[in-house]
Amino acid sequence: VWGVRCFHYGKFTTTDETIEDLVEILKMNGKVKKGDVVINTGSMPLHKRFRTNMMKITIIE
């Protein structure tokens, strides 16, 4: 376990597309490997920029 790393993502698409895109970016840059856990946080709706009110946990396949 090495802690938390934050990344800014500026595209505005659907939540599902954003998370899929981010996982692919992390894979391509060697930041994650199979079995790693990624926690995405954000605000809903995406375009409103509210406080964090959403969390998605993804296990890398």
Distance bins in CASP14 RR format, pairs under 12 A and 6 or more apart:
PFRMAT RR
TARGET T0000
AUTHOR 0000-0000-0000
RMODE 2
METHOD distances of the structure
MODEL  1
1 36 0 0 0 0 0 1 0 0 0 0 0
1 37 0 0 0 0 0 1 0 0 0 0 0
2 31 0 0 0 0 0 1 0 0 0 0 0
2 32 0 0 0 0 0 1 0 0 0 0 0
2 36 0 0 0 0 0 1 0 0 0 0 0
3 37 0 0 0 0 0 1 0 0 0 0 0
3 39 0 0 0 0 0 1 0 0 0 0 0
4 37 0 0 0 0 0 1 0 0 0 0 0
4 38 0 0 0 0 0 1 0 0 0 0 0
4 39 0 0 0 0 1 0 0 0 0 0 0
4 41 0 0 0 0 0 1 0 0 0 0 0
5 22 0 0 0 0 0 1 0 0 0 0 0
5 26 0 0 0 0 1 0 0 0 0 0 0
5 29 0 0 0 0 0 1 0 0 0 0 0
5 31 1 0 0 1 0 0 0 0 0 0 0
5 32 0 0 0 0 0 1 0 0 0 0 0
5 36 0 0 0 0 0 1 0 0 0 0 0
5 38 0 0 0 0 0 1 0 0 0 0 0
5 39 0 0 0 0 0 1 0 0 0 0 0
6 22 0 0 0 0 0 1 0 0 0 0 0
6 39 0 0 0 0 0 1 0 0 0 0 0
6 40 0 0 0 0 0 1 0 0 0 0 0
6 41 0 0 0 0 1 0 0 0 0 0 0
6 42 0 0 0 0 0 1 0 0 0 0 0
6 52 0 0 0 0 0 1 0 0 0 0 0
7 18 0 0 0 0 0 1 0 0 0 0 0
7 21 0 0 0 0 0 1 0 0 0 0 0
7 22 1 0 0 1 0 0 0 0 0 0 0
7 23 0 0 0 0 0 1 0 0 0 0 0
7 25 0 0 0 0 1 0 0 0 0 0 0
7 26 0 0 0 0 1 0 0 0 0 0 0
7 29 0 0 0 0 1 0 0 0 0 0 0
7 31 0 0 0 0 1 0 0 0 0 0 0
7 32 0 0 0 0 0 1 0 0 0 0 0
7 38 0 0 0 0 0 1 0 0 0 0 0
7 39 0 0 0 0 0 1 0 0 0 0 0
7 40 0 0 0 0 1 0 0 0 0 0 0
7 41 0 0 0 0 0 1 0 0 0 0 0
7 42 0 0 0 0 0 1 0 0 0 0 0
8 18 0 0 0 0 0 1 0 0 0 0 0
8 22 0 0 0 0 0 1 0 0 0 0 0
8 25 0 0 0 0 0 1 0 0 0 0 0
8 42 0 0 0 0 0 1 0 0 0 0 0
9 15 0 0 0 0 0 1 0 0 0 0 0
9 17 0 0 0 0 0 1 0 0 0 0 0
9 18 1 0 0 1 0 0 0 0 0 0 0
9 19 0 0 0 0 1 0 0 0 0 0 0
9 20 0 0 0 0 0 1 0 0 0 0 0
9 21 1 0 0 1 0 0 0 0 0 0 0
9 22 1 0 1 0 0 0 0 0 0 0 0
9 23 0 0 0 0 0 1 0 0 0 0 0
9 24 0 0 0 0 0 1 0 0 0 0 0
9 25 0 0 0 0 1 0 0 0 0 0 0
9 26 0 0 0 0 0 1 0 0 0 0 0
9 40 0 0 0 0 1 0 0 0 0 0 0
9 41 0 0 0 0 0 1 0 0 0 0 0
9 42 0 0 0 0 1 0 0 0 0 0 0
9 46 0 0 0 0 1 0 0 0 0 0 0
10 18 0 0 0 0 1 0 0 0 0 0 0
10 21 0 0 0 0 0 1 0 0 0 0 0
10 22 0 0 0 0 0 1 0 0 0 0 0
10 25 0 0 0 0 0 1 0 0 0 0 0
10 46 0 0 0 0 1 0 0 0 0 0 0
10 47 0 0 0 0 0 1 0 0 0 0 0
10 49 0 0 0 0 0 1 0 0 0 0 0
11 17 0 0 0 0 1 0 0 0 0 0 0
11 18 1 0 0 1 0 0 0 0 0 0 0
11 19 0 0 0 0 0 1 0 0 0 0 0
11 20 0 0 0 0 0 1 0 0 0 0 0
11 21 1 0 0 1 0 0 0 0 0 0 0
11 22 0 0 0 0 1 0 0 0 0 0 0
11 25 0 0 0 0 0 1 0 0 0 0 0
11 46 0 0 0 0 1 0 0 0 0 0 0
11 47 0 0 0 0 0 1 0 0 0 0 0
12 18 0 0 0 0 1 0 0 0 0 0 0
12 21 0 0 0 0 0 1 0 0 0 0 0
12 45 0 0 0 0 1 0 0 0 0 0 0
12 46 1 0 1 0 0 0 0 0 0 0 0
12 47 1 0 1 0 0 0 0 0 0 0 0
12 48 0 0 0 0 0 1 0 0 0 0 0
12 49 0 0 0 0 0 1 0 0 0 0 0
13 19 0 0 0 0 1 0 0 0 0 0 0
13 20 0 0 0 0 1 0 0 0 0 0 0
13 21 1 0 0 1 0 0 0 0 0 0 0
13 22 0 0 0 0 0 1 0 0 0 0 0
13 45 0 0 0 0 0 1 0 0 0 0 0
13 46 1 0 0 1 0 0 0 0 0 0 0
13 47 0 0 0 0 0 1 0 0 0 0 0
14 20 0 0 0 0 1 0 0 0 0 0 0
14 21 0 0 0 0 0 1 0 0 0 0 0
14 44 0 0 0 0 0 1 0 0 0 0 0
14 45 0 0 0 0 0 1 0 0 0 0 0
14 46 0 0 0 0 1 0 0 0 0 0 0
14 47 0 0 0 0 0 1 0 0 0 0 0
15 21 0 0 0 0 0 1 0 0 0 0 0
15 22 0 0 0 0 0 1 0 0 0 0 0
15 40 0 0 0 0 1 0 0 0 0 0 0
15 41 0 0 0 0 0 1 0 0 0 0 0
15 42 0 0 0 0 1 0 0 0 0 0 0
15 43 0 0 0 0 0 1 0 0 0 0 0
15 44 1 0 0 1 0 0 0 0 0 0 0
15 45 0 0 0 0 1 0 0 0 0 0 0
15 46 1 0 0 1 0 0 0 0 0 0 0
15 47 0 0 0 0 0 1 0 0 0 0 0
15 53 0 0 0 0 0 1 0 0 0 0 0
15 54 1 0 0 1 0 0 0 0 0 0 0
15 55 0 0 0 0 0 1 0 0 0 0 0
15 56 1 0 0 1 0 0 0 0 0 0 0
16 22 0 0 0 0 0 1 0 0 0 0 0
16 23 0 0 0 0 0 1 0 0 0 0 0
16 40 0 0 0 0 0 1 0 0 0 0 0
16 46 0 0 0 0 0 1 0 0 0 0 0
16 54 0 0 0 0 0 1 0 0 0 0 0
16 56 0 0 0 0 1 0 0 0 0 0 0
16 58 0 0 0 0 0 1 0 0 0 0 0
17 23 0 0 0 0 0 1 0 0 0 0 0
17 24 0 0 0 0 0 1 0 0 0 0 0
17 46 0 0 0 0 0 1 0 0 0 0 0
18 24 0 0 0 0 0 1 0 0 0 0 0
18 25 0 0 0 0 0 1 0 0 0 0 0
18 40 1 0 0 1 0 0 0 0 0 0 0
18 41 0 0 0 0 0 1 0 0 0 0 0
18 42 0 0 0 0 1 0 0 0 0 0 0
18 43 0 0 0 0 0 1 0 0 0 0 0
18 44 0 0 0 0 0 1 0 0 0 0 0
18 45 0 0 0 0 0 1 0 0 0 0 0
18 46 1 0 0 1 0 0 0 0 0 0 0
18 47 0 0 0 0 0 1 0 0 0 0 0
18 54 0 0 0 0 0 1 0 0 0 0 0
18 56 0 0 0 0 1 0 0 0 0 0 0
18 58 0 0 0 0 0 1 0 0 0 0 0
19 25 0 0 0 0 0 1 0 0 0 0 0
19 26 0 0 0 0 0 1 0 0 0 0 0
19 38 0 0 0 0 1 0 0 0 0 0 0
19 39 0 0 0 0 0 1 0 0 0 0 0
19 40 1 0 1 0 0 0 0 0 0 0 0
19 41 0 0 0 0 0 1 0 0 0 0 0
19 42 0 0 0 0 0 1 0 0 0 0 0
19 46 0 0 0 0 0 1 0 0 0 0 0
19 54 0 0 0 0 0 1 0 0 0 0 0
19 55 0 0 0 0 0 1 0 0 0 0 0
19 56 1 0 1 0 0 0 0 0 0 0 0
19 57 0 0 0 0 0 1 0 0 0 0 0
19 58 1 0 0 1 0 0 0 0 0 0 0
19 60 0 0 0 0 0 1 0 0 0 0 0
20 26 0 0 0 0 0 1 0 0 0 0 0
20 27 0 0 0 0 0 1 0 0 0 0 0
20 38 0 0 0 0 0 1 0 0 0 0 0
20 40 0 0 0 0 0 1 0 0 0 0 0
20 56 0 0 0 0 0 1 0 0 0 0 0
20 58 0 0 0 0 1 0 0 0 0 0 0
20 60 0 0 0 0 0 1 0 0 0 0 0
20 61 0 0 0 0 0 1 0 0 0 0 0
21 27 0 0 0 0 0 1 0 0 0 0 0
21 28 0 0 0 0 0 1 0 0 0 0 0
21 40 0 0 0 0 0 1 0 0 0 0 0
22 28 0 0 0 0 0 1 0 0 0 0 0
22 29 0 0 0 0 0 1 0 0 0 0 0
22 31 0 0 0 0 0 1 0 0 0 0 0
22 32 0 0 0 0 1 0 0 0 0 0 0
22 38 1 0 0 1 0 0 0 0 0 0 0
22 39 0 0 0 0 0 1 0 0 0 0 0
22 40 1 0 0 1 0 0 0 0 0 0 0
22 41 0 0 0 0 0 1 0 0 0 0 0
22 42 0 0 0 0 0 1 0 0 0 0 0
22 56 0 0 0 0 1 0 0 0 0 0 0
22 58 0 0 0 0 1 0 0 0 0 0 0
22 60 0 0 0 0 0 1 0 0 0 0 0
23 29 0 0 0 0 0 1 0 0 0 0 0
23 30 0 0 0 0 0 1 0 0 0 0 0
23 31 0 0 0 0 1 0 0 0 0 0 0
23 32 1 0 0 1 0 0 0 0 0 0 0
23 33 0 0 0 0 0 1 0 0 0 0 0
23 34 0 0 0 0 0 1 0 0 0 0 0
23 35 0 0 0 0 0 1 0 0 0 0 0
23 36 0 0 0 0 1 0 0 0 0 0 0
23 37 0 0 0 0 0 1 0 0 0 0 0
23 38 1 0 0 1 0 0 0 0 0 0 0
23 39 0 0 0 0 0 1 0 0 0 0 0
23 40 0 0 0 0 1 0 0 0 0 0 0
23 56 0 0 0 0 0 1 0 0 0 0 0
23 57 0 0 0 0 0 1 0 0 0 0 0
23 58 1 0 0 1 0 0 0 0 0 0 0
23 59 0 0 0 0 0 1 0 0 0 0 0
23 60 1 0 0 1 0 0 0 0 0 0 0
23 61 0 0 0 0 1 0 0 0 0 0 0
24 30 0 0 0 0 0 1 0 0 0 0 0
24 31 0 0 0 0 0 1 0 0 0 0 0
24 32 0 0 0 0 0 1 0 0 0 0 0
24 38 0 0 0 0 0 1 0 0 0 0 0
24 58 0 0 0 0 0 1 0 0 0 0 0
24 60 0 0 0 0 0 1 0 0 0 0 0
24 61 0 0 0 0 0 1 0 0 0 0 0
25 31 0 0 0 0 1 0 0 0 0 0 0
25 32 0 0 0 0 1 0 0 0 0 0 0
25 38 0 0 0 0 0 1 0 0 0 0 0
25 40 0 0 0 0 0 1 0 0 0 0 0
26 32 1 0 1 0 0 0 0 0 0 0 0
26 33 0 0 0 0 1 0 0 0 0 0 0
26 36 0 0 0 0 1 0 0 0 0 0 0
26 37 0 0 0 0 0 1 0 0 0 0 0
26 38 1 0 0 1 0 0 0 0 0 0 0
26 39 0 0 0 0 0 1 0 0 0 0 0
26 40 0 0 0 0 0 1 0 0 0 0 0
26 58 0 0 0 0 1 0 0 0 0 0 0
26 60 1 0 0 1 0 0 0 0 0 0 0
27 33 0 0 0 0 1 0 0 0 0 0 0
27 34 0 0 0 0 1 0 0 0 0 0 0
27 35 0 0 0 0 0 1 0 0 0 0 0
27 36 0 0 0 0 1 0 0 0 0 0 0
27 38 0 0 0 0 0 1 0 0 0 0 0
27 58 0 0 0 0 0 1 0 0 0 0 0
27 60 1 0 0 1 0 0 0 0 0 0 0
27 61 0 0 0 0 1 0 0 0 0 0 0
30 36 0 0 0 0 0 1 0 0 0 0 0
30 60 0 0 0 0 0 1 0 0 0 0 0
31 38 0 0 0 0 1 0 0 0 0 0 0
31 60 0 0 0 0 1 0 0 0 0 0 0
32 38 1 0 0 1 0 0 0 0 0 0 0
32 39 0 0 0 0 0 1 0 0 0 0 0
32 58 0 0 0 0 1 0 0 0 0 0 0
32 59 0 0 0 0 0 1 0 0 0 0 0
32 60 1 0 1 0 0 0 0 0 0 0 0
32 61 0 0 0 0 0 1 0 0 0 0 0
33 59 0 0 0 0 0 1 0 0 0 0 0
33 60 1 0 0 1 0 0 0 0 0 0 0
33 61 0 0 0 0 0 1 0 0 0 0 0
34 59 0 0 0 0 1 0 0 0 0 0 0
34 60 1 0 1 0 0 0 0 0 0 0 0
34 61 1 0 0 1 0 0 0 0 0 0 0
35 58 0 0 0 0 1 0 0 0 0 0 0
35 59 1 0 1 0 0 0 0 0 0 0 0
35 60 1 0 1 0 0 0 0 0 0 0 0
35 61 1 0 0 1 0 0 0 0 0 0 0
36 57 0 0 0 0 0 1 0 0 0 0 0
36 58 0 0 0 0 1 0 0 0 0 0 0
36 59 1 0 0 1 0 0 0 0 0 0 0
36 60 1 0 1 0 0 0 0 0 0 0 0
36 61 0 0 0 0 0 1 0 0 0 0 0
37 56 0 0 0 0 0 1 0 0 0 0 0
37 57 1 0 0 1 0 0 0 0 0 0 0
37 58 1 0 0 1 0 0 0 0 0 0 0
37 59 1 0 1 0 0 0 0 0 0 0 0
37 60 1 0 0 1 0 0 0 0 0 0 0
37 61 0 0 0 0 0 1 0 0 0 0 0
38 55 0 0 0 0 0 1 0 0 0 0 0
38 56 0 0 0 0 1 0 0 0 0 0 0
38 57 1 0 0 1 0 0 0 0 0 0 0
38 58 1 0 1 0 0 0 0 0 0 0 0
38 59 1 0 0 1 0 0 0 0 0 0 0
38 60 1 0 0 1 0 0 0 0 0 0 0
38 61 0 0 0 0 0 1 0 0 0 0 0
39 52 0 0 0 0 0 1 0 0 0 0 0
39 54 0 0 0 0 0 1 0 0 0 0 0
39 55 1 0 0 1 0 0 0 0 0 0 0
39 56 1 0 0 1 0 0 0 0 0 0 0
39 57 1 0 1 0 0 0 0 0 0 0 0
39 58 1 0 0 1 0 0 0 0 0 0 0
39 59 0 0 0 0 0 1 0 0 0 0 0
39 60 0 0 0 0 0 1 0 0 0 0 0
40 46 0 0 0 0 0 1 0 0 0 0 0
40 52 0 0 0 0 0 1 0 0 0 0 0
40 54 0 0 0 0 1 0 0 0 0 0 0
40 55 1 0 0 1 0 0 0 0 0 0 0
40 56 1 0 1 0 0 0 0 0 0 0 0
40 57 1 0 0 1 0 0 0 0 0 0 0
40 58 1 0 0 1 0 0 0 0 0 0 0
41 51 0 0 0 0 0 1 0 0 0 0 0
41 52 1 0 1 0 0 0 0 0 0 0 0
41 53 0 0 0 0 1 0 0 0 0 0 0
41 54 1 0 0 1 0 0 0 0 0 0 0
41 55 1 0 1 0 0 0 0 0 0 0 0
41 56 1 0 0 1 0 0 0 0 0 0 0
41 57 0 0 0 0 0 1 0 0 0 0 0
41 58 0 0 0 0 0 1 0 0 0 0 0
42 48 0 0 0 0 0 1 0 0 0 0 0
42 49 0 0 0 0 1 0 0 0 0 0 0
42 50 0 0 0 0 1 0 0 0 0 0 0
42 51 0 0 0 0 1 0 0 0 0 0 0
42 52 1 0 1 0 0 0 0 0 0 0 0
42 53 1 0 0 1 0 0 0 0 0 0 0
42 54 1 0 1 0 0 0 0 0 0 0 0
42 55 1 0 0 1 0 0 0 0 0 0 0
42 56 0 0 0 0 1 0 0 0 0 0 0
43 49 1 0 0 1 0 0 0 0 0 0 0
43 50 1 0 1 0 0 0 0 0 0 0 0
43 51 1 0 0 1 0 0 0 0 0 0 0
43 52 1 0 1 0 0 0 0 0 0 0 0
43 53 1 0 1 0 0 0 0 0 0 0 0
43 54 1 0 0 1 0 0 0 0 0 0 0
43 55 0 0 0 0 0 1 0 0 0 0 0
44 50 1 0 0 1 0 0 0 0 0 0 0
44 51 0 0 0 0 0 1 0 0 0 0 0
44 52 0 0 0 0 1 0 0 0 0 0 0
44 53 1 0 1 0 0 0 0 0 0 0 0
44 54 1 0 1 0 0 0 0 0 0 0 0
44 55 0 0 0 0 0 1 0 0 0 0 0
44 56 0 0 0 0 0 1 0 0 0 0 0
45 53 0 0 0 0 1 0 0 0 0 0 0
45 54 0 0 0 0 1 0 0 0 0 0 0
46 52 0 0 0 0 0 1 0 0 0 0 0
46 53 0 0 0 0 0 1 0 0 0 0 0
46 54 0 0 0 0 1 0 0 0 0 0 0
48 54 0 0 0 0 0 1 0 0 0 0 0
END
